[in-house]
Amino acid sequence: MGAIELQGVKNARDLGGIPVGEGRAVAPGLLFRGGPLVDATDADRRVLFDQLRIGCVIDLRTGWEREAKPDVQEPGVENLHIPFYDLDIVGIEYTQPAEGTVPIGRDVAYDPDHYYRSFLNDRTVAQMRTAVNALFERAMRGCPVYFHCSGGKDRAGILALLALTALGANRDDILQDYLLTNVSRDAGIQPVHERFLAFAQGDEARARELTHSHRARPENLDAFYEEAAARFGDMNASNLLGCRTRRRE
């Protein structure tokens, strides 16, 4: 498990090394998560596609996010669009702004507790299953996969949680991976604050609250776990994911 130092791509890391029980760990060099590839430099592309040999990119963003900030396209690399929310593809879009904020175009500053619980609707769960199965199908045939959302925190964090849960990782190790997002995020905090200042219509105090509440926090995953338990009883692969995994011998 470790950060990948890139120039234009933020929050990228390898899930390899995360324990998954019985003395096993996620194989290095197969499952990668991070931010979008819109700002990938030539040097970034060499690292991602030549050195790490990533053969599939899974984009969890909405269609309008992809249009606004399209990923770079690498010849020979498979690109899958599996949004958790998308009005055209999934049939639903998250549109509920947090208290004291206004939408900017189709973007909103969400309430974290509500947002993380909202993933457990039937349509988004179906997309989660598709994403996890796509991830495993490629990884099990030796194809390294990079998955991302708009910042590599929320949707990418949930996909990482689901994949790691299915593999047998415990909650503490899943949480530690999730919290690593704050290293990248806090290093570039000023643009984050300015974004929330716009959502809060210039209210500095509210913008500071939003900047803090939108960090990677344990409470976010707790909300997801609680909602999953209420709907499915537990977080095992068969109940929530509907996918199968097999151990690498």
Secondary structure, DSSP 8 states (H G I E B T S, - for coil): -EE---SS--S-EE-TT-EEETTEE--TTTEEEES-STT--HHHHIIIIIIS---EEEE-S-HHHHHHS-----TT-EEEE--SSBTTTTSB------TT---BTTB----HHHHHHHTTSHHHHHHHHHHHHHHHHHHTTT--EEEE-SSSSSHHHHHHHHHHHHHT--HHHHHHHHHTHHHHHHHTHHHHHHHHHHHTTT-HHHHHHHHHHTS--HHHHHHHHHHHHHHHSS--IIIII--------
